Amino acid sequence: MIASTIAAELNLPQSGVQAALDLLEQGNTVPFIARYRKEATGGLDDTQLRQIEERATYLRELEERKQTVLAAIEEQGKLDDALRARIEACETKARLEDLCLPYKKRRKTKADTAREAGLEPLTDALIDDPAADPEALAGEYLSEGFPEAKKALEGARAILIDRFALDADLVGQVREKMFNEGTMRAGVVAGKENEGAKYKDYFDFSEPFASLPSHRILALLRGESEGVLQLHLDAGEDAEYQDLIARRFDLATDRSAWLSDAVRWGWRTKLYVSSGLDTRMRLKEIAEEGALQVFAKNLRDVLLAAPAGQRATLGLDPGYRNGVKCAVIDPTGKVLDTAIVYPHQPQNRWSQAVEKLSTLAAQYSIDLIAVGNGTASRESEKLAGEVADWIVKAGGKRPTPVVVSESGASVYSASPLAEEEFPDMDVSLRGAVSIARRLQDPLAELVKIDPKAIGVGQYQHDVNQSALARTLDGVVEDAVNGVGVDLNTASAPLLERVAGVNATIAGNIVAYRDEHGSFHSRKELKKVPRLGPKAFEQSAGFLRINAGSDPLDASAVHPEAYPVVARIADSTGLSVKELIGNTRVLQKLRPADFADDTFGEPTVVDIIAELDKPGRDPRPEFKTATFKEGVNKVSDLTPGMILEGTVTNVAAFGAFVDVGVHQDGLVHVSAMSHKYVSDPHEVVRSGEVVKVKVMDVDVERQRIGLSLRLDDEPGQDRAHRKNKEKRRAPRKKEKGGQRGIAKQGSMADALKKAGLA
């Protein structure tokens, strides 16, 4: 049932989905299944497998909730075959909760009090005879608590409105209509114009709920929570909803003023409020899902950024008053030396700093100078350039200065992990070490930092934190296993991200390595305490041993498939060592000739590809951006400039680019290509070096508009976006706006009670 549902939703073969679910149920990890169980799943990749895993969790929770609801209703003696069938047919949690509304325990309502007073027959009489005099009918049902006709009619109205609110089909229809046809309106709170200038684009805003993108939803909600924006949920024409209610209950509102008034009250005080709450929650869910996808894509790009490789590096963590923290690391990441220099204000010891850093660079044969991109970055980059020039004048090889994102470096510096790694090193110097190492190998260093601290998210603090952590952990796991890990050099945090390896096993691997020396074969992993057969199966293919006793241990070929490689080698008359990298021979092989019941053709294809380029790194080639001399702050920019920069973050609406002025510029999605771009990730990725043209500069608001279309003329991009906004969100008639504002009181109260405002 679950497999067929997911297969239909994701347009995947049911057999592959069922196999994936079975493998996950058996404790296999996503990276292992994606890489080594392609025959079973039909080649599903890690993204598809995680979608299957997520949907399966939702559907299982839905099924469990169904059973709980059925049991509760049956206990009340109200479960019949028709209701059971409707509940079992539910496809969403929202629909299920609609159906069980009448059976939930709730606080006593006005409708309950009216029913106890015997006013239900009055309600039915008013419905059955719309031409009757309401007050005359009500006079027949007076009782304690309802001593007069007016009070009795109010009680009857409460009963009818309660019926509206508990009707699952009506609630669902109204909810969908409001979401699909309604509009979000926003305005600035009086007196907040200057304080909330960053929300200026939303001071007079209107857009349909159904078309609101993730980033705008989150911006609107944040602006509201900060007290700058006032949001109004405009459902549309009241008459349409009132007609929907009347038709659902077959109410002759055209013949009864009382029924018409009851429907109007039911819509305004119940269904509008409940549908508004649902719309808010649905918009937040959509926004969170979009934000998670953006964060995941950006994090994947950052983790898989090009490594500079094993090269001696000088890391600089810039600062003014507290100086520039410096750390020298060797090609393996080992710290060789540290220092603090004070080249900038207020000390201004420029010459001493150049001399000290030049001495370090010459002493340790530095290849790269990694400069953090925080405060005093451009000045420190200039310092690094002068040091590089000094080395050249002294007859040495010029080290390459590179600006590196230092997001999360301070978090790492103060972490227990950094304390354990560098117990005797000052906290301020640990950041310089991290900056240097993340240039050598971004993946190996960034796994030590909470992904949320890496700084590539979109409104990351506004989304569900457990969902965010779960999503980002999956990204890190896929990235680490996609690249592979050197078993003999990897840190415990990096090993912990390998499929099948937990924190305990990772610590045991490092401890075993410290005691016995380097691993010579993957088989030795079986000697590591707590690393059992299952953990070995899941992890072995992702753990690499260079220059080990078996050349295959340096590849992504899983040990379980070594017999396949032996058969291939035998068929060619070559040894395994001679076969590895022998493209001419490997290209002539037919994978089908080596497939069997255990290892199908997809696996054999992967094995041959891996033998051709064993242990290949899927990450791109390392290159750096060169910032323009003399452009150090936003005020130095002028429209028309063409600059080189590094993409720091990609959002749903565009990409941010560091052009060396301490404030990232924005390339709006409309300025990325001459063709239509639906997703900025189609054009750029975090960490990529790009050329951009400066389109507009707002020094006061510290905003920079950039374009990837170098033939654009300054000003045209902004005009294009403004025109597009006008076309996208035309203003409605004044009546509609007033209606939205008029309803805000009851909606605001409801939101406050629900904890959503």
For each residue, the residues with C-beta under 8 A, 3 or more apart:
1: 4 5
2: 5 6 21 56 59 60 63
3: 6 7 14 17 18 21
4: 1 7 8 14
5: 1 2 8 9 55 59 91
6: 2 3 9 10 12 17 21 52 55 56 59
7: 3 4 10 11 12 13 14 16 17
8: 4 5 11
9: 5 6 55
10: 6 7 17 48 51 52 55
11: 7 8
12: 6 7 16 17 42 44 48 52
13: 7 16 17 42
14: 3 4 7 17 18
15: 18 19 42
16: 7 12 13 19 20 40 41 42 43 44
17: 3 6 7 10 12 13 14 20 21 44 52
18: 3 14 15 21 22
19: 15 16 22 23 37 40 41 42
20: 16 17 23 24 33 40 41 44 49 52
21: 2 3 6 17 18 24 25 52 56
22: 18 19 25 26
23: 19 20 26 28 33 37 40 41
24: 20 21 27 28 30 33 49 52 53 56
25: 21 22
26: 22 23
27: 24 534
28: 23 24 32 33 37 538
29: 32 33 477 499 500 538
30: 24 33 34 46 49 50 53 474 477 478 499
31: 34 35 46 477 478 481 482 499 542
32: 28 29 35 36 37 499 500 537 538 541
33: 20 23 24 28 29 30 36 37 40 41 44 49
34: 30 31 37 38 41 44 45 46 49
35: 31 32 38 481 541 542 556 558 606
36: 32 33 541 558 560 561 603
37: 19 23 28 32 33 34 40 41
38: 34 35 41 42 43 44 600 602 603 606
39: 599 600 602 603
40: 16 19 20 23 33 37
41: 16 19 20 23 33 34 37 38 44 49
42: 12 13 15 16 19 38
43: 16 38 602
44: 12 16 17 20 33 34 38 41 48 49 52
45: 34 48 49
46: 30 31 34 49 50 478 482
47: 50 51
48: 10 12 44 45 51 52
49: 20 24 30 33 34 41 44 45 46 52 53
50: 30 46 47 53 54 474
51: 10 47 48 54 55
52: 6 10 12 17 20 21 24 44 48 49 55 56
53: 24 30 49 50 56 57
54: 50 51 57 58
55: 5 6 9 10 51 52 58 59
56: 2 6 21 24 52 53 59 60
57: 53 54 60 61
58: 54 55 61 62 93
59: 2 5 6 55 56 62 63
60: 2 56 57 63 64
61: 57 58 64 65 93
62: 58 59 65 66 90 92 93 96
63: 2 59 60 66 67
64: 60 61 67 68
65: 61 62 68 69 93 96
66: 62 63 69 70 87 88 90 96
67: 63 64 70 71
68: 64 65 71 72
69: 65 66 72 73 87 96 99 100 103
70: 66 67 73 74 79 84 87 88
71: 67 68 74 75
72: 68 69 75 76 100 103
73: 69 70 76 78 79 83 87 100 103
74: 70 71 77 78 79
75: 71 72
76: 72 73 79 103
77: 74
78: 73 74 83 103
79: 70 73 74 76 83 84
80: 83 84
81: 84 85
82: 85 86
83: 73 78 79 80 86 87 99
84: 70 79 80 81 87 88
85: 81 82 88 89
86: 82 83 89 90 99 168
87: 66 69 70 73 83 84 90 96 99 100
88: 66 70 84 85
89: 85 86
90: 62 66 86 87 93 95 96 99
91: 5 95
92: 62 95 96
93: 58 61 62 65 90 96 97
94: 97 98 172 175 278
95: 90 91 92 98 99 168 172
96: 62 65 66 69 87 90 92 93 99 100
97: 93 94 100 101
98: 94 95 101 168 169 171 172
99: 69 83 86 87 90 95 96 168
100: 69 72 73 87 96 97 103 104
101: 97 98 104 165 166 168 171
102: 166
103: 69 72 73 76 78 100
104: 100 101
105:
106: 109
107:
108: 112 113
109: 106 112 113 158 162
110: 113 114 154 155 158
111: 114 115 155 158 159 161 162
112: 108 109 115 116
113: 108 109 110 116 117 145 155 158
114: 110 111 117 119 120 146 155 156 158 159
115: 111 112 118 119 120 159
116: 112 113
117: 113 114 143 144 145 146 155
118: 115 121 141 143
119: 114 115 122 123 141 146 152 155 156 159
120: 114 115 123 124 159
121: 118 124 125 141
122: 119 125 126 137 138 140 141 152 153 155 156
123: 119 120 126 127 156 159 160
124: 120 121 127 128
125: 121 122 128 129 132 137
126: 122 123 129 130 132 134 137 156 160 256 258 259
127: 123 124 130 160 249 251 259
128: 124 125
129: 125 126 132 137
130: 126 127 251 252 255 256 259
131: 255 256
132: 125 126 129 136 137
133: 136 137
134: 126 137 138 149 153 256 258
135: 138 139 149 150 153
136: 132 133 139 140
137: 122 125 126 129 132 133 134 140 141
138: 122 134 135 141 142 149 150 152 153 156
139: 135 136 142 149 152
140: 122 136 137
141: 118 119 121 122 137 138 146 152 156
142: 138 139 146 147 148 149 152
143: 117 118 146 147 152
144: 117 147
145: 113 117 151
146: 114 117 119 141 142 143 151 152 155
147: 142 143 144 151
148: 142 151 152
149: 134 135 138 139 142 152 153
150: 135 138 153 154
151: 145 146 147 148 154 155
152: 119 122 138 139 141 142 143 146 148 149 155 156
153: 122 134 135 138 149 150 156 157 258
154: 110 150 151 157 158
155: 110 111 113 114 117 119 122 146 151 152 158 159
156: 114 119 122 123 126 138 141 152 153 159 160
157: 153 154 160 161 258 261 262 265
158: 109 110 111 113 114 154 155 161 162
159: 111 114 115 119 120 123 155 156 162 163
160: 123 126 127 156 157 163 164 249 262 266
161: 111 157 158 164 165 262 265 266 269 270
162: 109 111 158 159 165 166
163: 159 160 166 167 249
164: 160 161 167 170 245 249 266 270 271
165: 101 161 162 171 266 270 271 274
166: 101 102 162 163 171
167: 163 164 170 171 248 249
168: 86 95 98 99 101 171 172
169: 98 172 173 248
170: 164 167 173 174 244 245 248 249 271
171: 98 101 165 166 167 168 174 175 271 274 275
172: 94 95 98 168 169 175 176
173: 169 170 176 177 244 248
174: 170 171 177 178 241 244 245 271 275
175: 94 171 172 178 179 274 275 278 279
176: 172 173 179 180
177: 173 174 180 181 182 235 236 240 241 244
178: 174 175 181 182 209 233 235 236 241 272 275 276 278 279
179: 175 176 182 209 210 275 278 279 282
180: 176 177 209 210
181: 177 178 208 210 235 236
182: 177 178 179 208 209 233 234 235 236 279
183: 206 207 208 209 234 236 732 736 740
184: 205 206 207 208 209 212 220 231 232 233 234 283
185: 205 206 231 232 233 234 737 740
186: 202 203 204 205 206 220 223 229 230 231 232
187: 203 204 205 229 230 232
188: 192 193 196 199 202 203 204 228 229 230
189: 192 196 227 228 229 230
190:
191:
192: 188 189 195 196 227 228
193: 188 196 197 203
194: 197
195: 192 228
196: 188 189 192 193 199 200 223 226 228 229
197: 193 194 200 701
198: 701
199: 188 196 202 203 219 223 228 229
200: 196 197 203
201: 205
202: 186 188 199 205 219 220 223 229
203: 186 187 188 193 199 200 229
204: 186 187 188
205: 184 185 186 187 201 202 220 729
206: 183 184 185 186 729 730 731 732
207: 183 184 211 212 216 728 729
208: 181 182 183 184 211 212
209: 178 179 180 182 183 184 212 233 279 283
210: 179 180 181
211: 207 208 728
212: 184 207 208 209 216 217 220 283 286
213: 216 217 290 652 653
214: 217 218 286 287 288 289 290 291 294 458 652
215: 218 219 287 290 291 458 459 651 652 653
216: 207 212 213 219 220
217: 212 213 214 220 221 283 284 286 287
218: 214 215 221 222 287 291 458 459 462 463
219: 199 202 215 216 222 223 459
220: 184 186 202 205 212 216 217 223 224 229 231
221: 217 218 224 225 231 283 284 287 462
222: 218 219 225 226 459 462
223: 186 196 199 202 219 220 226 228 229
224: 220 221 227 228 229 230 231 757
225: 221 222
226: 196 222 223 229
227: 189 192 224
228: 188 189 192 195 196 199 223 224
229: 186 187 188 189 196 199 202 203 220 223 224 226
230: 186 187 188 189 224 744
231: 184 185 186 220 221 224
232: 184 185 186 187 737 740 741 743 744
233: 178 182 184 185 209 276 279 280 740 743 747
234: 182 183 184 185 732 736 737 739 740
235: 177 178 181 182 238 241 272 275 276
236: 177 178 181 182 183 240 241
237: 240 241
238: 235 241 242 264 267 268 739
239: 242 243
240: 177 236 237 243 244
241: 174 177 178 235 236 237 238 244 245 267 271 272
242: 238 239 245 246 253 260 263 264 267
243: 239 240 246 247
244: 170 173 174 177 240 241 247 248
245: 164 170 174 241 242 248 249 251 263 266 267 271
246: 242 243 249 250 251 252 253 259 263
247: 243 244 250
248: 167 169 170 173 244 245
249: 127 160 163 164 167 170 245 246
250: 246 247
251: 127 130 245 246 256 259 263
252: 130 246 255 256 259
253: 242 246 256 259 260 263
254: 260
255: 130 131 252 259
256: 126 130 131 134 251 252 253 259 260
257: 260 261
258: 126 134 153 157 261 262
259: 126 127 130 246 251 252 253 255 256 262 263
260: 242 253 254 256 257 263 264
261: 157 257 258 264 265
262: 157 160 161 258 259 265 266
263: 242 245 246 251 253 259 260 266 267
264: 238 242 260 261 267 268
265: 157 161 261 262 268 269 270
266: 160 161 164 165 245 262 263 269 270 271
267: 238 241 242 245 263 264 270 271 272
268: 238 264 265 272 743 746
269: 161 265 266 272 273 746
270: 161 164 165 265 266 267 273 274
271: 164 165 170 171 174 241 245 266 267 274 275
272: 178 235 241 267 268 269 275 276 743 746 747
273: 269 270 276 277 746 747 750
274: 165 171 175 270 271 277 278 750
275: 171 174 175 178 179 235 271 272 278 279
276: 178 233 235 272 273 279 280 747 750 751
277: 273 274 280 281 750 751 754 756
278: 94 175 178 179 274 275 281 282
279: 175 178 179 182 209 233 275 276 282 283
280: 233 276 277 283 284 751 756
281: 277 278 284 285 756
282: 179 278 279 285 286
283: 184 209 212 217 221 279 280 286 287
284: 217 221 280 281 287 288
285: 281 282 288 289
286: 212 214 217 282 283 289 290
287: 214 215 217 218 221 283 284 290 291 459 462 463
288: 214 284 285 291 292 462 463 464 467
289: 214 285 286 292 293
290: 213 214 215 286 287 293 294 458 652
291: 214 215 218 287 288 294 295 457 458 459 460 462 463
292: 288 289 295 296 463 467 468 471
293: 289 290 296 297
294: 214 290 291 297 298 457 458 650 651 652
295: 291 292 298 299 456 457 458 460 468 471 472
296: 292 293 299 300 471 472 474 475
297: 293 294 300 301 650 681 685
298: 294 295 301 302 456 457 649 650 685 686
299: 295 296 302 303 451 454 456 472 475 476 479
300: 296 297 303 304 475 478 479
301: 297 298 304 305 456 650 685 686 687 688
302: 298 299 305 405 442 446 454 456 686 687
303: 299 300 442 443 446 447 475 476 479 480
304: 300 301 442 443 479 482 483 618 619
305: 301 302 442 619 620 686 687
306: 619 620 621 622 623 687
307: 440 441 442 443 617 619 622
308: 311 313 368 402 439 440 441 622
309: 331 440 441 622
310: 331 332 440
311: 308 331 367 368 440
312: 328 329 330 331 364 365 366 367 368
313: 308 328 329 366 367 368 369 370 436 437 439 440
314: 326 327 328 357 360 361 364 366 368 369 370 384 399 436
315: 326 327 328 329 369 370 372 432 433 434 435 436 437 439
316: 324 325 326 369 370 371 372 380 383 384 432 435
317: 324 325 326 327 372 374 406 409 428 429 431 432 435
318: 324 371 372 374 375 376 377 379 380
319: 322 323 324 325 344 374 375 376
320: 344 345 346 375 376
321: 345 346 347
322: 319 428
323: 319 340 341 342 347
324: 316 317 318 319 340 341 342 343 344 353 376 380 383
325: 316 317 319 338 340 428 429 431 432
326: 314 315 316 317 338 339 340 341 356 357 360 429 432
327: 314 315 317 335 337 338 429 432 433 435 436
328: 312 313 314 315 335 336 337 338 360 364 366 436
329: 312 313 315 333 334 335 336 433 436 437 440
330: 312 333 334 336 364
331: 309 310 311 312 440
332: 310 489
333: 329 330 437 440 441 444
334: 329 330
335: 327 328 329 338 422 425 433
336: 328 329 330 364
337: 327 328 360 363 364
338: 325 326 327 328 335 425 429 432 433
339: 326 356 357 360
340: 323 324 325 326 428 429
341: 323 324 326 349 352 353 356 357
342: 323 324 347 348 349 352 353
343: 324 347 348 349 350 352 353 354 379 380 383
344: 319 320 324 347 348 376 379 380
345: 320 321 348
346: 320 321
347: 321 323 342 343 344
348: 342 343 344 345
349: 341 342 343 352 353
350: 343 353 354 383
351: 354 355
352: 341 342 343 349 355 356
353: 324 341 342 343 349 350 356 357 383
354: 343 350 351 357 358 383 386 387 390
355: 351 352 358 359
356: 326 339 341 352 353 359 360
357: 314 326 339 341 353 354 360 361 383 384 387
358: 354 355 361 362 387 390 391 394
359: 355 356 362 363
360: 314 326 328 337 339 356 357 363 364 366
361: 314 357 358 364 366 369 387 388 391 396 399
362: 358 359 365 366 391 394 396
363: 337 359 360
364: 312 314 328 330 336 337 360 361
365: 312 362 396 397
366: 312 313 314 328 360 361 362 369 391 399
367: 311 312 313 397 399 400
368: 308 311 312 313 314 399 400 401 402 436 439 440
369: 313 314 315 316 361 366 384 387 388 399 400 401 402
370: 313 314 315 316 402 404 435 436 438 439
371: 316 318 377 380 381 384 401 402 403 404 435
372: 315 316 317 318 377 380 403 404 405 406 409 431 432 435
373: 377 403 404 405 406 658
374: 317 318 319 377 406
375: 318 319 320 662
376: 318 319 320 324 344 379 380
377: 318 371 372 373 374 380 381 403 660 662
378: 381 382 627 632 660 661 662
379: 318 343 344 376 382 383 632
380: 316 318 324 343 344 371 372 376 377 383 384
381: 371 377 378 384 385 401 403 627 660
382: 378 379 385 386
383: 316 324 343 350 353 354 357 379 380 386 387
384: 314 316 357 369 371 380 381 387 388 401
385: 381 382 388 389 401
386: 354 382 383 389 390
387: 354 357 358 361 369 383 384 390 391 399
388: 361 369 384 385 391 392 398 399 400 401
389: 385 386 392 393 398
390: 354 358 386 387 393 394
391: 358 361 362 366 387 388 394 396 397 398 399
392: 388 389 395 396 397 398
393: 389 390
394: 358 362 390 391
395: 392
396: 361 362 365 391 392
397: 365 367 391 392
398: 388 389 391 392
399: 314 361 366 367 368 369 387 388 391
400: 367 368 369 388 624
401: 368 369 371 381 384 385 388
402: 308 368 369 370 371 439 624
403: 371 372 373 377 381 624 625 627 646 658 660
404: 370 371 372 373 435 438 439
405: 302 372 373 438 455 648 658
406: 317 372 373 374 409 410 431 434 435
407: 453 454 455 456
408: 411 412 434 446 449 450 453 454 455
409: 317 372 406 412 413 431 434 435 438 449
410: 406 413 414 431
411: 408 414 415 449 450 453
412: 408 409 415 417 418 430 431 434 448 449
413: 409 410 418 427 428 430 431 434
414: 410 411 418 427
415: 411 412 418 419 448 449
416: 419 420
417: 412 420 421 448 493
418: 412 413 414 415 421 422 427 430 434 448
419: 415 416 422 423
420: 416 417 423
421: 417 418
422: 335 418 419 425 429 430 433
423: 419 420
424:
425: 335 338 422 429 430 433
426: 429 430
427: 413 414 418 430 431
428: 317 322 325 340 413 431 432
429: 317 325 326 327 338 340 422 425 426 432 433
430: 412 413 418 422 425 426 427 433 434
431: 317 325 372 406 409 410 412 413 427 428 434 435
432: 315 316 317 325 326 327 338 372 428 429 435 436
433: 315 327 329 335 338 422 425 429 430 436 437
434: 315 406 408 409 412 413 418 430 431 437 438 445 448
435: 315 316 317 327 370 371 372 404 406 409 431 432 438 439
436: 313 314 315 327 328 329 368 370 432 433 439 440
437: 313 315 329 333 433 434 440 441 444 445
438: 370 404 405 409 434 435 441 442 445 446
439: 308 313 315 368 370 402 404 435 436 442
440: 307 308 309 310 311 313 329 331 333 368 436 437 444 445
441: 307 308 309 333 437 438 444 445
442: 302 303 304 305 307 438 439 445 446 687
443: 303 304 307 446 447 479 480 483 494 619
444: 333 437 440 441 447 490 491 494
445: 434 437 438 440 441 442 448 449
446: 302 303 408 438 442 443 449 454
447: 303 443 444 476 480 493 494 496 497
448: 412 415 417 418 434 445 491 493 494
449: 408 409 411 412 415 445 446 453 454
450: 408 411 453 454
451: 299 454 469 472 473 475 476
452: 457 460 468 469 472
453: 407 408 411 449 450
454: 299 302 407 408 446 449 450 451
455: 405 407 408 648 649
456: 295 298 299 301 302 407 648 649 650 686
457: 291 294 295 298 452 460 468
458: 214 215 218 290 291 294 295 649 651 652
459: 215 218 219 222 287 291 462 463
460: 291 295 452 457 463 468
461:
462: 218 221 222 287 288 291 459
463: 218 287 288 291 292 459 460 467 468
464: 288 467 468
465: 468 469
466: 469 470
467: 288 292 463 464 470 471
468: 292 295 452 457 460 463 464 465 471 472
469: 451 452 465 466 472 473
470: 466 467 473 474
471: 292 295 296 467 468 474 475
472: 295 296 299 451 452 468 469 475 476
473: 451 469 470 476 477
474: 30 50 296 470 471 477 478
475: 296 299 300 303 451 471 472 478 479
476: 299 303 447 451 472 473 479 480 497
477: 29 30 31 473 474 480 481 497 499
478: 30 31 46 300 474 475 481 482
479: 299 300 303 304 443 475 476 482 483
480: 303 443 447 476 477 483 485 494 497 498 542
481: 31 35 477 478 484 497 498 499 542
482: 31 46 304 478 479 618
483: 304 443 479 480 617 618 619
484: 481 542 543 544 556 615
485: 480 490 494 495 498 542 543 544
486: 489 490 544 545 546
487: 490 509 513 519 522 525 543 544 545
488: 513 518 519 545 546
489: 332 486
490: 444 485 486 487 494 495
491: 444 448 494 495 510
492: 495 496 503 506 507 509 510
493: 417 447 448 496 497 506
494: 443 444 447 448 480 485 490 491 497 498
495: 485 490 491 492 498 501 505 506 509 510
496: 447 492 493 501 502 503 506
497: 447 476 477 480 481 493 494 501
498: 480 481 485 494 495 501 506 539 542 543
499: 29 30 31 32 477 481 538 539 542
500: 29 32 505 534 535 536 537 538 539
501: 495 496 497 498 505 506 509 531 535 538 539
502: 496 505 506
503: 492 496 506 507
504: 507 508 530
505: 495 500 501 502 508 509 528 530 531 535
506: 492 493 495 496 498 501 502 503 509 510
507: 492 503 504 510 511
508: 504 505 511 512 528 529 530 531
509: 487 492 495 501 505 506 512 513 525 528 531
510: 491 492 495 506 507 513 514
511: 507 508 514 515
512: 508 509 515 516 527 528 529
513: 487 488 509 510 516 517 518 519
514: 510 511
515: 511 512
516: 512 513
517: 513
518: 488 513
519: 487 488 513 522 524 525 545 548
520: 524 545 548 549
521: 524 545 548 549 550 553
522: 487 519 525 540 543 545 548 550 553 559
523: 526 559
524: 519 520 521 527 528
525: 487 509 519 522 528 531 536 539 540 543
526: 523 531 536
527: 512 524
528: 505 508 509 512 524 525 531
529: 508 512
530: 504 505 508 535
531: 501 505 508 509 525 526 528 535 536 539
532: 535 536
533: 536 537
534: 27 500 537 538
535: 500 501 505 530 531 532 538 539
536: 500 525 526 531 532 533 539 540
537: 32 500 533 534 540 560
538: 28 29 32 499 500 501 534 535
539: 498 499 500 501 525 531 535 536 542 543
540: 522 525 536 537 543 558 559
541: 32 35 36 556 557 558 559
542: 31 35 480 481 484 485 498 499 539 556
543: 484 485 487 498 522 525 539 540
544: 484 485 486 487 553 554 555 556 615
545: 486 487 488 519 520 521 522 548 553 554
546: 486 488 554 615
547: 554
548: 519 520 521 522 545 551 553 554
549: 520 521 553
550: 521 522 553 562
551: 548 554 555 576 577 580 614
552: 555 557 559 562 565 576 580 614
553: 521 522 544 545 548 549 550
554: 544 545 546 547 548 551 614 615
555: 544 551 552 580 610 611 614 615
556: 35 484 541 542 544 606 610 614 615
557: 541 552 561 562 565 607 610 611 614
558: 35 36 540 541 561
559: 522 523 540 541 552 562
560: 36 537
561: 36 557 558 564 565 599 603 607
562: 550 552 557 559 565 566
563: 566 567
564: 561 567 568 594 599 603 604 607
565: 552 557 561 562 568 569 576 579 607 611
566: 562 563 569 570 576
567: 563 564 570 571 594
568: 564 565 571 572 579 589 594 607 608 611
569: 565 566 572 574 575 576 578 579
570: 566 567 573
571: 567 568 589 593 594
572: 568 569 579 585 589
573: 570
574: 569 578 579 582 585
575: 569 578 579
576: 551 552 565 566 569 579 580
577: 551 580
578: 569 574 575 582
579: 565 568 569 572 574 575 576 582 585 586 611
580: 551 552 555 576 577 611 614
581: 611 612 613 614
582: 574 578 579 585 586 611 612
583: 586 587 612
584: 587 588
585: 572 574 579 582 588 589
586: 579 582 583 589 608 611 612
587: 583 584 612
588: 584 585
589: 568 571 572 585 586 593 594 608
590: 593
591: 594 595 601 604 605 608
592: 595 601 604
593: 571 589 590
594: 564 567 568 571 589 591 599 604
595: 591 592 599 600 601 603 604
596: 599
597:
598:
599: 39 561 564 594 595 596 603 604 607
600: 38 39 595 603 604
601: 591 592 595 604 605
602: 38 39 43 605 606
603: 36 38 39 561 564 595 599 600 606 607
604: 564 591 592 594 595 599 600 601 607 608
605: 591 601 602 608 609
606: 35 38 556 602 603 609 610
607: 557 561 564 565 568 599 603 604 610 611
608: 568 586 589 591 604 605 611 612
609: 605 606 612 613
610: 555 556 557 606 607 613 614 616
611: 555 557 565 568 579 580 581 582 586 607 608 614
612: 581 582 583 586 587 608 609
613: 581 609 610 616
614: 551 552 554 555 556 557 580 581 610 611
615: 484 544 546 554 555 556
616: 610 613
617: 307 483
618: 304 482 483
619: 304 305 306 307 443 483
620: 305 306
621: 306
622: 306 307 308 309
623: 306 689
624: 400 402 403 689
625: 403 644 645 646 658 689
626: 644
627: 378 381 403 631 643 644 645 659 660
628: 631 641 643 644 659 660
629:
630: 636
631: 627 628 636 637 641 643 659 660 661
632: 378 379 636 660 661 662
633: 636 661 662
634: 637 661 662 663 697 699 702 704
635: 697 699
636: 630 631 632 633 661
637: 631 634 641 659 661 694 697 704
638: 641 694 697
639: 694 695 696 697 714 715
640: 693 694 714
641: 628 631 637 638 693 694
642: 691 692 693 694 710
643: 627 628 631 659 660 691 692 693 694
644: 625 626 627 628 659 689 690 691 692
645: 625 627 657 658 659 660 665 689 690 691 692 706
646: 403 625 657 658 687 688 689 690
647: 650 655 656 657 658 684 685 686 687 688 689 690
648: 405 455 456 656 657 658 664 686
649: 298 455 456 458 655 656 664 686
650: 294 297 298 301 456 647 654 655 656 680 681 684 685 686
651: 215 294 458 654 655 656 680
652: 213 214 215 290 294 458 669 679 680
653: 213 215 668 669 680
654: 650 651 666 667 668 669 671 672 680
655: 647 649 650 651 666 667 672 680 683 684
656: 647 648 649 650 651 664 665 666 667
657: 645 646 647 648 664 665 666 667 690 692 706
658: 373 403 405 625 645 646 647 648 664
659: 627 628 631 637 643 644 645 664 665 692 694 704 706
660: 377 378 381 403 627 628 631 632 643 645
661: 378 631 632 633 634 636 637 704
662: 375 377 378 632 633 634
663: 634 702 704
664: 648 649 656 657 658 659 704
665: 645 656 657 659 692 694 704 705 706
666: 654 655 656 657 703 704 705 706
667: 654 655 656 657 671 672 684 692 706 707 708
668: 653 654 671 672 705 717 721
669: 652 653 654 672 677 680
670: 677 717 720 721 724
671: 654 667 668 695 705 706 707 708 709 712 717
672: 654 655 667 668 669 677 680 683 684 708 709
673: 676 677 683 708 709
674: 709
675:
676: 673
677: 669 670 672 673 680 682 683
678: 682
679: 652 682
680: 650 651 652 653 654 655 669 672 677 683 684
681: 297 650 684 685
682: 677 678 679
683: 655 672 673 677 680 708
684: 647 650 655 667 672 680 681 688 690 708
685: 297 298 301 647 650 681 688
686: 298 301 302 305 456 647 648 649 650
687: 301 302 305 306 442 646 647
688: 301 646 647 684 685
689: 623 624 625 644 645 646 647
690: 644 645 646 647 657 684 708
691: 642 643 644 645 708 710
692: 642 643 644 645 657 659 665 667 706 707 708 710
693: 640 641 642 643 706 707 709 710 712 714
694: 637 638 639 640 641 642 643 659 665 697 704 705 706 714
695: 639 671 705 706 707 712 714 715 716 717 718
696: 639 703 704 705 714 715 717 718
697: 634 635 637 638 639 694 703 704 705
698: 701 702 703 704
699: 634 635 702
700:
701: 197 198 698
702: 634 663 698 699
703: 666 696 697 698
704: 634 637 659 661 663 664 665 666 694 696 697 698
705: 665 666 668 671 694 695 696 697 717 718
706: 645 657 659 665 666 667 671 692 693 694 695
707: 667 671 692 693 695 710 712 717
708: 667 671 672 673 683 684 690 691 692
709: 671 672 673 674 693 712
710: 642 691 692 693 707
711:
712: 671 693 695 707 709 716 717
713: 716
714: 639 640 693 694 695 696
715: 639 695 696 718 719
716: 695 712 713 719 720
717: 668 670 671 695 696 705 707 712 720 721
718: 695 696 705 715 721 722
719: 715 716 722 723
720: 670 716 717 723 724
721: 668 670 717 718 724 725
722: 718 719 725 726
723: 719 720 726 727
724: 670 720 721 727 728
725: 721 722 728 729
726: 722 723 729 730
727: 723 724 730
728: 207 211 724 725
729: 205 206 207 725 726
730: 206 726 727
731: 206 737
732: 183 206 234 736 737
733: 736 737
734: 737 738
735: 738 739
736: 183 234 732 733 739 740
737: 185 232 234 731 732 733 734 740 741
738: 734 735 741 742
739: 234 238 735 736 742 743
740: 183 185 232 233 234 736 737 743 744
741: 232 737 738 744
742: 738 739 745
743: 232 233 268 272 739 740 746 747
744: 230 232 740 741 747 748
745: 742 748 749
746: 268 269 272 273 743 749 750
747: 233 272 273 276 743 744 750 751
748: 744 745 751 752 757
749: 745 746 752 753
750: 273 274 276 277 746 747 753 754
751: 276 277 280 747 748 754 756 757
752: 748 749 755 757
753: 749 750
754: 277 750 751 757
755: 752
756: 277 280 281 751
757: 224 748 751 752 754
